[in-house]
Amino acid sequence: MKDTLKGLSNLCFILGFASIIASIGAWWFTQGEGKPEELAHSERFGIFVGLWAPTFFIISNRLKSYAAELDS
């Protein structure tokens, strides 16, 4: 159980950084032809994807804490 929690914690940590990269990619690739509406959409979509990162980092931290509690 402890190893599973540590593995999930590591996975969530990696997913946190991946979501930061995905946020930049979503912003960059959804800009379209540069119309104001498309630029606004790309910014909002990039921010939406970027909000996943803190969630993954928090889940990673909690899983790591639960694994540490099993050690003691």
ABEGO torsion letter per residue (X at the ends): XAAAAAAAAAAAAAAAAAAAAAAAAAAAAAAEAGBAAAAAAAAAAAAAAAAAAAAAAAAAAAAAAAAAAAAX
